[in-house]
């Protein structure tokens, strides 16, 4: 009781060339296991972990740049405070009310090491110069180390009182 087997034809009466291939977007997959092709492609593709490896290689540099930006901002802020302390010292000395403790207190974010005043005891209109030196920042770079940064600021004003 053998029946004649005839391959099925599509609507336009053209026989299918390969019975194991599905028509349409699924034509690259196996009929027996439609997920077989995509799983192999995902598991054995050459670029699967490339972005993670590249990110791991670039991340330390990005972190160092980020910390560098933060450290630069802190150093700049402290440099402005040091400049303010020098200007405050010159103003106090110009009006005859110089006090080193007030100069140190005018820059609380900076560790001031020395305050030098030049030109005191002159005539009205003479210049008085105040130089302030301090540790602006202790730079800390991850995985590299840390070191102090010392800066100096000078302010000059004219004496308003003779002394």
MIKEVO-566206 format. One line per field, with one value per residue (C-alpha): residue in three letters; residue number from 1; x, y, z. Coordinates in Angstrom, 2 decimals, always signed. Layout:
// MIKEVO-566206
aa	c(ala, ...)
i	c(NUM, ...)
X	c(X, ...)
Y	c(Y, ...)
Z	c(Z, ...)
***
This chain:
// MIKEVO-566206
aa	c(unk, unk, unk, unk, unk, unk, unk, unk, unk, unk, unk, unk, unk, unk, unk, unk, unk, unk, unk, unk, unk, unk, unk, unk, unk, unk, unk, unk, unk, unk, unk, unk, unk, unk, unk, unk, unk, unk, unk, unk, unk, unk, unk, unk, unk, unk, unk, unk, unk, unk, unk, unk, unk, unk, unk, unk, unk, unk, unk, unk, unk, unk, unk, unk, unk, unk, unk, unk, unk, unk, unk, unk, unk, unk, unk, unk, unk, unk, unk, unk, unk, unk, unk, unk, unk, unk, unk, unk, unk, unk, unk, unk, unk, unk, unk, unk, unk, unk, unk, unk, unk, unk, unk, unk, unk, unk, unk, unk, unk, unk, unk, unk, unk, unk, unk, unk, unk, unk, unk, unk, unk, unk, unk, unk, unk, unk, unk, unk, unk, unk, unk, unk, unk, unk, unk, unk, unk, unk, unk, unk, unk, unk, unk, unk, unk, unk, unk, unk, unk, unk, unk, unk, unk, unk, unk, unk, unk, unk, unk, unk, unk, unk, unk)
i	c(1, 2, 3, 4, 5, 6, 7, 8, 9, 10, 11, 12, 13, 14, 15, 16, 17, 18, 19, 20, 21, 22, 23, 24, 25, 26, 27, 28, 29, 30, 31, 32, 33, 34, 35, 36, 37, 38, 39, 40, 41, 42, 43, 44, 45, 46, 47, 48, 49, 50, 51, 52, 53, 54, 55, 56, 57, 58, 59, 60, 61, 62, 63, 64, 65, 66, 67, 68, 69, 70, 71, 72, 73, 74, 75, 76, 77, 78, 79, 80, 81, 82, 83, 84, 85, 86, 87, 88, 89, 90, 91, 92, 93, 94, 95, 96, 97, 98, 99, 100, 101, 102, 103, 104, 105, 106, 107, 108, 109, 110, 111, 112, 113, 114, 115, 116, 117, 118, 119, 120, 121, 122, 123, 124, 125, 126, 127, 128, 129, 130, 131, 132, 133, 134, 135, 136, 137, 138, 139, 140, 141, 142, 143, 144, 145, 146, 147, 148, 149, 150, 151, 152, 153, 154, 155, 156, 157, 158, 159, 160, 161, 162, 163)
X	c(+0.00, +2.43, +1.27, +2.96, +4.58, +4.50, +6.25, +3.98, +3.91, +3.45, +0.68, +2.36, +2.90, +6.68, +8.10, +10.23, +13.89, +14.88, +12.30, +14.37, +14.33, +11.45, +10.31, +10.58, +12.75, +13.25, +15.03, +18.44, +17.30, +16.95, +13.40, +14.27, +15.70, +14.83, +16.97, +20.10, +21.49, +21.00, +22.43, +25.55, +25.94, +25.57, +27.86, +30.63, +30.75, +34.19, +33.02, +30.84, +33.01, +35.05, +33.21, +33.59, +37.32, +37.72, +35.81, +37.98, +41.10, +39.86, +38.22, +41.43, +42.31, +38.81, +38.91, +42.32, +41.03, +37.92, +39.99, +42.34, +39.44, +38.27, +41.79, +42.31, +39.05, +40.06, +43.53, +42.08, +39.66, +42.48, +44.68, +41.89, +41.74, +45.52, +45.31, +42.52, +44.69, +47.56, +45.21, +43.64, +47.09, +48.11, +44.90, +45.34, +48.99, +48.10, +45.65, +47.96, +45.97, +48.13, +47.68, +49.13, +46.43, +43.71, +45.57, +45.73, +42.03, +41.03, +41.94, +40.60, +40.86, +44.63, +47.43, +49.44, +53.12, +54.49, +53.38, +56.05, +55.41, +57.76, +57.57, +56.15, +57.20, +57.31, +55.59, +52.00, +51.85, +54.77, +54.10, +53.64, +53.90, +52.54, +53.61, +51.68, +52.97, +50.90, +50.07, +47.21, +46.51, +47.70, +47.23, +46.01, +46.02, +44.56, +47.16, +49.95, +50.38, +50.08, +52.25, +51.73, +51.40, +52.81, +51.86, +52.71, +50.65, +51.75, +49.64, +50.86, +49.03, +49.95, +50.24, +47.37, +48.84, +52.44, +53.97)
Y	c(+0.00, +2.42, +5.89, +8.13, +10.92, +14.23, +17.33, +20.09, +23.16, +26.77, +29.03, +29.91, +26.24, +26.33, +23.36, +24.08, +23.46, +22.44, +20.84, +21.53, +25.33, +27.46, +30.31, +33.98, +35.42, +31.96, +30.55, +30.53, +28.45, +24.73, +23.37, +20.86, +23.48, +27.05, +28.50, +26.53, +29.07, +32.16, +30.52, +29.46, +32.93, +34.51, +32.11, +31.90, +35.39, +37.02, +40.38, +39.19, +40.50, +43.06, +46.08, +44.89, +44.36, +47.78, +49.42, +47.65, +48.94, +52.53, +52.81, +53.51, +56.40, +57.83, +57.61, +59.34, +62.12, +62.53, +62.73, +65.16, +67.45, +67.37, +67.98, +70.88, +72.47, +72.16, +73.56, +76.50, +77.28, +77.16, +79.36, +81.96, +81.72, +82.20, +85.24, +86.61, +86.17, +88.11, +90.91, +91.01, +91.21, +94.04, +95.94, +95.53, +96.63, +99.62, +100.97, +100.20, +97.34, +94.39, +91.20, +87.92, +85.87, +87.74, +87.03, +83.30, +83.25, +84.89, +81.66, +78.77, +76.19, +76.71, +75.78, +79.02, +78.40, +81.93, +85.56, +88.12, +91.87, +94.32, +98.11, +98.83, +102.00, +104.13, +107.33, +107.65, +106.52, +104.07, +100.52, +97.70, +94.12, +91.04, +87.58, +84.55, +81.00, +77.95, +74.37, +74.67, +71.01, +67.52, +65.94, +62.38, +60.25, +56.73, +53.98, +56.59, +58.38, +61.84, +64.94, +68.45, +71.49, +74.73, +78.10, +81.70, +84.83, +88.45, +91.58, +95.19, +98.30, +101.88, +102.90, +105.03, +105.87, +106.65, +104.47)
Z	c(+0.00, -1.11, -1.86, -4.29, -2.36, -4.08, -2.60, -1.57, -3.77, -2.75, -4.00, -7.25, -8.00, -7.69, -5.80, -2.72, -3.43, +0.09, +2.35, +5.50, +5.15, +6.29, +4.08, +5.06, +7.81, +9.37, +6.32, +8.04, +10.99, +11.21, +11.24, +13.92, +16.32, +15.36, +18.21, +17.34, +14.89, +17.06, +20.21, +18.34, +16.91, +20.35, +22.18, +19.63, +18.20, +18.38, +19.76, +22.63, +25.51, +23.60, +24.95, +28.55, +28.07, +26.42, +29.26, +31.84, +30.08, +29.80, +33.25, +35.27, +32.96, +33.20, +37.00, +37.08, +34.82, +36.99, +40.18, +38.43, +37.61, +41.23, +42.56, +40.17, +41.32, +44.97, +44.25, +42.34, +45.16, +47.72, +45.51, +45.48, +49.29, +49.50, +47.23, +49.40, +52.51, +50.88, +49.83, +53.30, +54.89, +52.54, +53.30, +57.06, +56.85, +54.66, +57.24, +60.16, +61.69, +60.60, +62.60, +61.32, +63.03, +61.10, +57.86, +58.68, +59.61, +56.32, +54.47, +56.57, +53.76, +53.35, +55.73, +55.70, +56.37, +56.35, +56.04, +55.12, +55.22, +53.48, +53.47, +56.91, +58.69, +55.54, +54.52, +53.30, +49.69, +49.93, +48.86, +51.30, +50.09, +51.81, +50.65, +51.88, +51.37, +52.10, +51.31, +48.89, +48.36, +49.08, +45.65, +45.89, +42.76, +43.06, +42.57, +42.22, +45.55, +47.04, +47.41, +48.78, +46.53, +47.90, +46.42, +47.10, +46.60, +46.83, +47.24, +47.13, +48.35, +49.27, +52.89, +54.10, +57.48, +58.39, +60.91)
***
